[in-house]
Amino acid sequence: MILFRYLTREVLLSMFAVSSVLLLIIMSGRFVKYLSQAASGQLSPDILFAVMGFRLPGFLELILPLGLFIAILLAYGRLYMDSEMTVMSACGMSDKKLVIYTLFPALLIALVVAGLSLFISPLGMERAQTILLSQKSRSEFDLLTPTRFMATQGGSSVTYIKSFSDDRKTMNQVFMAEMDVSDASGQPQLSVVLAEWGEQVVDDSGQRYLRLHNGHRYSGRPGDLEYQVMSFERYSQLLLNQPSRSERQLKADSIPTVQLWGSTVPKEIAALHWRASLPVLVLVVALLAVPLSKTNPRQGRYVQMIPAILLYIVYLVSLNAARGSVEAGGHVLNLWAVHGLFLSIAFGLLALPGLRLRLRAVIARRSEAQSLLAGNSKHSAITSKRKPRA
């Protein structure tokens, strides 16, 4: 029991450290992506931390298996390097008992991953996607940021405003520049609009317009001296519409697990089996890590890390490829066959030391038998040379 607590503590502490580093790296990359979208006006800065919080369970369900795998490699590799595993083996710690002790924390992590993948992660993904879709449904008026030049109308025009009112319903000092459709000469027309203030209005049909008040409009070809100048009291411009219903549909990863049962859609079937396979991934990588953590003190502590991590990458890539085949209409056994393959590899690596010992024992017995046969044949040859006296 003392050894079990010692090994479990070493594995869990290492897993916590490794998972924290991996989570920080992944979330930093994702946060930089959202931050760039917020800087360009595609997202509101107020929702960044909410979206990251809702995406956190989805990150953890993939980080925890890798963190456990690396933690077992590091913890047991240190024990082999410090000859602690040798002392444990001398005290009666067999490879079978080591595997059983390792499966207990792995089973705990598998239950956590199952809770994340089956229940918490779909809920967080649905909330995050709802927030992102709500940001996409905003009009170009809502995306404008004071004192910044921002592309509007799909990138065909540029808009600048000095400030918003306190209720954000009107904007002050509006500048707009856009390229009009080319005339018969094939040269584009540049239009510049300056207005004292503007507002967003919705007509009876639901179309949104940016209505500018008290301004001027300048239009002409760049490089020419002939420009048209127009003063106006009210000038309206159509804003982009909200996304269609097809854009508002949730992805399969954000659908609750209960709703996926009995579904005949290939993507939803693949999502359901993917969620169920993640806890199995934890147990399989734990079995893989135990034999891969064996290290010769003369070789170094990190000798087995590179091939072990490459094996994990192959495992995860194979699972993703199998999920893609299921989404394309393939059978779900393609996904579970990958688990079966790597589980067989894990059992093969666990049984390899015993097979080596048995093979050495068989070779030793054969060599001993051959030496005995050679000795007996030599003895019989000597006795045959001796002749009895008359």
C-alpha positions in Angstrom: 0.0 0.0 0.0 2.9 2.3 0.7 4.3 1.7 -2.8 0.9 2.2 -4.4 0.5 5.7 -2.7 4.1 6.6 -3.6 3.7 5.6 -7.3 0.2 7.3 -7.5 1.5 10.5 -6.0 4.5 10.6 -8.4 2.3 10.0 -11.4 -0.4 12.5 -10.5 2.0 15.3 -9.5 3.9 14.9 -12.8 0.6 14.8 -14.7 -0.6 18.0 -13.1 2.6 19.8 -14.0 2.7 18.5 -17.6 -1.0 19.2 -18.2 -0.7 22.7 -16.8 2.1 23.5 -19.2 0.3 22.0 -22.2 -3.0 23.8 -21.2 -1.2 27.1 -21.0 0.4 26.6 -24.4 -2.8 25.6 -26.1 -5.0 28.3 -24.5 -2.4 30.9 -25.2 -2.5 30.1 -28.9 -6.3 30.1 -29.0 -6.4 33.3 -27.0 -4.1 35.0 -29.4 -6.4 33.9 -32.3 -9.5 35.4 -30.5 -7.5 38.5 -29.6 -6.6 39.1 -33.2 -10.2 38.8 -34.2 -11.2 41.2 -31.5 -8.6 43.7 -32.7 -10.0 43.5 -36.2 -13.5 44.1 -34.9 -14.9 40.6 -35.6 -15.4 39.8 -31.9 -16.2 41.9 -28.9 -13.4 42.1 -26.3 -16.0 41.5 -23.6 -16.6 37.9 -24.6 -13.0 36.7 -24.9 -12.7 35.2 -21.4 -16.2 33.7 -21.5 -15.4 31.9 -24.7 -12.1 30.7 -23.3 -13.8 29.4 -20.2 -16.4 27.5 -22.2 -13.7 26.0 -24.4 -11.6 24.8 -21.4 -13.3 21.4 -21.0 -12.7 20.7 -24.7 -9.0 21.4 -24.2 -8.8 19.3 -21.1 -10.3 16.2 -22.6 -7.4 16.0 -25.1 -4.7 17.3 -22.8 -5.3 14.9 -19.8 -4.5 11.7 -21.8 -1.3 13.2 -23.1 -0.4 14.6 -19.7 -0.9 11.2 -18.1 1.2 9.4 -20.8 4.1 11.8 -20.4 3.8 11.8 -16.6 4.2 8.0 -16.4 7.2 8.2 -18.7 8.8 10.9 -16.5 7.9 9.4 -13.1 8.8 5.8 -13.8 11.8 6.9 -15.9 13.2 8.7 -12.8 12.6 5.7 -10.7 14.5 3.5 -13.1 17.3 6.1 -13.3 17.6 6.3 -9.5 17.5 2.5 -9.2 14.3 2.7 -7.1 12.5 0.3 -9.5 15.3 -2.2 -8.9 14.8 -2.0 -5.2 11.1 -2.4 -5.6 11.6 -5.4 -7.8 13.9 -6.9 -5.2 11.2 -6.4 -2.6 8.6 -8.3 -4.6 7.3 -5.6 -7.0 6.5 -7.5 -10.3 5.7 -6.0 -13.6 2.1 -7.2 -13.3 1.7 -5.5 -10.0 3.2 -2.3 -11.4 0.6 -2.3 -14.2 -2.2 -2.8 -11.7 -0.9 0.1 -9.6 -0.7 2.3 -12.7 -4.3 1.5 -13.8 -5.8 2.9 -10.6 -4.8 6.6 -11.3 -5.4 6.0 -15.0 -8.9 4.8 -14.2 -9.5 8.0 -12.2 -8.3 10.2 -15.1 -10.5 8.1 -17.5 -13.6 8.9 -15.4 -12.7 12.6 -15.4 -12.2 12.5 -19.2 -15.5 10.6 -19.6 -17.3 13.3 -17.6 -15.7 16.0 -19.7 -16.2 14.4 -23.1 -19.7 13.1 -22.6 -21.4 15.9 -20.6 -19.3 19.1 -19.8 -17.4 19.6 -23.1 -20.5 19.5 -25.4 -22.3 22.0 -23.1 -19.3 24.4 -23.1 -18.9 24.0 -26.9 -22.5 24.8 -27.4 -22.3 27.9 -25.2 -19.1 29.1 -26.9 -20.5 28.5 -30.3 -23.7 30.4 -29.4 -21.6 33.4 -28.4 -19.5 33.3 -31.5 -22.6 33.0 -33.7 -24.1 35.9 -31.9 -21.0 37.9 -32.7 -21.3 37.0 -36.4 -25.0 38.0 -36.4 -24.0 41.6 -35.5 -24.3 44.2 -38.2 -21.3 46.2 -39.5 -22.5 49.1 -37.3 -22.0 46.9 -34.2 -18.5 46.0 -35.3 -17.2 49.5 -35.7 -14.6 50.7 -33.2 -14.0 54.4 -32.5 -10.8 56.0 -33.9 -10.1 52.9 -36.1 -10.3 52.5 -39.8 -12.3 49.3 -40.4 -13.3 47.5 -43.6 -17.1 47.3 -44.3 -19.3 46.1 -47.0 -17.2 42.9 -47.4 -14.0 44.9 -47.7 -15.1 47.2 -50.5 -15.3 50.3 -48.3 -13.5 51.8 -45.2 -15.3 53.5 -42.3 -13.9 55.7 -39.5 -15.8 57.2 -36.6 -14.6 59.5 -33.9 -16.8 58.4 -31.1 -20.1 56.7 -30.0 -22.8 58.2 -27.9 -23.2 56.9 -24.3 -26.0 54.5 -25.4 -24.0 53.5 -28.6 -27.0 54.3 -30.7 -25.4 57.2 -32.6 -21.8 57.9 -33.8 -20.1 61.2 -34.3 -17.8 62.5 -37.0 -18.2 59.7 -39.6 -15.8 59.1 -42.6 -16.5 56.6 -45.3 -14.5 55.8 -48.5 -15.5 53.2 -51.1 -14.8 52.3 -54.7 -17.8 52.5 -57.0 -18.6 50.3 -60.0 -16.3 51.2 -62.9 -17.7 53.4 -65.6 -17.6 52.9 -69.3 -13.9 53.9 -69.4 -13.0 51.0 -67.1 -11.7 53.2 -64.3 -13.1 52.9 -60.8 -14.8 55.8 -59.1 -13.8 56.8 -55.6 -16.5 58.1 -53.2 -15.7 59.8 -49.9 -18.5 60.6 -47.4 -18.1 62.9 -44.4 -21.0 63.3 -41.9 -21.5 65.0 -38.6 -23.3 62.0 -37.1 -24.9 58.7 -38.0 -27.3 56.1 -36.7 -28.5 52.6 -37.5 -32.1 52.2 -38.6 -34.3 49.2 -39.6 -37.0 49.5 -42.2 -40.3 47.6 -42.3 -38.7 44.7 -44.2 -36.1 44.2 -41.6 -33.2 45.6 -43.6 -30.6 47.5 -41.7 -29.2 50.9 -42.9 -26.5 53.2 -41.8 -28.2 56.6 -41.9 -25.8 59.6 -42.0 -26.8 63.2 -41.3 -25.4 66.7 -42.3 -22.5 65.8 -44.5 -20.9 65.9 -47.9 -20.1 63.3 -50.5 -17.2 63.6 -52.9 -16.9 61.2 -55.9 -14.5 61.0 -58.9 -11.7 59.1 -60.5 -8.3 59.2 -58.7 -5.9 61.5 -60.5 -8.5 63.6 -62.1 -9.4 67.2 -61.1 -13.1 66.7 -61.9 -15.0 65.7 -58.8 -18.7 65.7 -57.9 -19.5 67.4 -54.5 -22.9 66.8 -53.0 -24.2 68.1 -49.7 -26.9 66.1 -47.9 -29.0 66.2 -44.8 -29.6 62.4 -44.8 -27.7 59.7 -46.5 -28.5 55.9 -46.1 -26.3 52.9 -46.8 -27.3 49.3 -46.7 -25.6 47.1 -44.0 -24.8 43.4 -44.3 -27.6 41.1 -43.3 -27.5 38.6 -40.5 -26.3 35.1 -41.3 -28.7 32.6 -42.6 -30.2 29.8 -40.5 -27.7 27.3 -42.0 -24.9 29.3 -40.5 -26.6 29.1 -37.1 -26.8 25.4 -36.9 -24.6 23.9 -34.2 -21.8 21.5 -34.9 -21.9 17.9 -33.9 -19.4 18.4 -31.1 -21.8 20.8 -29.4 -24.8 18.6 -29.4 -25.6 16.9 -26.1 -24.7 13.3 -25.8 -28.2 12.2 -25.1 -29.4 13.7 -28.4 -26.7 11.7 -30.3 -28.1 8.3 -29.3 -30.0 6.8 -32.2 -28.9 9.4 -34.7 -28.3 8.3 -38.3 -26.3 11.3 -39.3 -22.6 10.1 -39.9 -21.1 13.2 -38.3 -23.2 12.7 -35.2 -22.4 9.0 -35.0 -18.7 9.8 -35.3 -19.0 12.5 -32.6 -20.7 10.0 -30.2 -18.1 7.3 -30.6 -15.3 9.8 -30.4 -16.6 10.9 -27.0 -16.9 7.3 -25.8 -13.4 6.5 -27.1 -11.5 9.2 -25.2 -11.7 7.4 -21.8 -10.5 4.2 -23.5 -7.6 6.3 -24.9 -6.5 7.1 -21.3 -6.3 3.5 -20.3 -4.5 2.4 -23.5 -1.9 5.1 -23.2 -1.3 4.2 -19.6 -0.6 0.6 -20.6 1.7 1.8 -23.3 3.6 4.1 -21.0 4.5 1.4 -18.5 6.8 -0.7 -20.7 8.0 2.4 -22.6 9.2 4.0 -19.4 11.8 1.3 -18.7 15.2 3.0 -19.0 18.7 1.8 -18.6 20.6 4.2 -16.2 23.5 4.2 -18.6 21.4 5.3 -21.5 19.8 8.4 -19.9 16.4 9.4 -18.7 14.9 10.7 -21.9 16.0 8.0 -24.3 12.5 6.5 -24.5 10.7 9.8 -24.7 11.0 10.5 -28.4 9.8 7.1 -29.7 7.1 7.0 -27.0 5.7 10.5 -28.0 5.9 9.5 -31.7 3.9 6.4 -30.9 1.3 8.6 -29.2 1.1 10.9 -32.1 0.6 8.0 -34.5 -2.2 6.8 -32.2 -4.0 10.1 -32.1 -3.6 10.7 -35.8 -5.0 7.3 -36.5 -8.0 8.0 -34.3 -8.7 11.3 -36.1 -8.4 9.5 -39.5 -10.8 6.8 -38.3 -13.2 9.5 -37.1 -13.0 11.1 -40.5 -13.8 7.8 -42.2 -16.8 7.4 -40.0 -18.0 10.9 -40.8 -17.6 10.0 -44.5 -20.0 7.1 -44.0 -17.6 4.3 -42.9 -18.3 1.8 -40.1 -17.8 2.8 -36.5 -15.6 -0.3 -36.1 -12.8 1.6 -37.9 -12.6 3.8 -34.8 -12.5 1.0 -32.3 -10.1 -1.0 -34.4 -7.5 1.6 -33.8 -7.9 1.2 -30.0 -7.7 -2.6 -30.4 -4.5 -2.3 -32.5 -2.7 -0.1 -29.9 -4.1 -2.2 -27.0 -2.5 -5.2 -28.7 0.8 -3.3 -29.0 0.6 -2.4 -25.3 0.1 -6.1 -24.3 2.9 -7.1 -26.6 5.3 -4.6 -25.0 4.3 -5.8 -21.6 4.8 -9.4 -22.5 8.1 -8.8 -24.3 10.4 -9.0 -21.2 8.8 -12.3 -20.1 9.2 -13.6 -23.6 12.9 -12.6 -23.6 13.4 -14.4 -20.3 11.7 -17.5 -21.6 13.7 -17.4 -24.8 16.9 -17.0 -22.9 15.9 -19.9 -20.7 15.2 -22.1 -23.7 18.5 -21.2 -25.3 20.4 -21.9 -22.1 18.7 -25.3 -21.7 19.5 -26.2 -25.3 23.1 -25.2 -24.9 23.3 -27.2 -21.7 21.8 -30.2 -23.4 24.2 -29.9 -26.3 27.1 -29.6 -23.9 25.9 -32.7 -22.1 25.5 -34.6 -25.3 29.0 -33.6 -26.4 30.4 -34.7 -23.1 28.7 -38.1 -23.2 29.8 -38.7 -26.8 33.4 -37.8 -25.9 33.3 -40.2 -22.9 31.9 -43.0 -25.0 34.6 -42.5 -27.6 37.3 -42.7 -24.9 36.0 -45.9 -23.4 35.7 -47.5 -26.8 39.4 -46.9 -27.4 40.3 -48.9 -24.3 40.6 -52.6 -25.0 40.3 -55.2 -22.3 43.4 -57.2 -21.4 43.7 -60.9 -22.2 
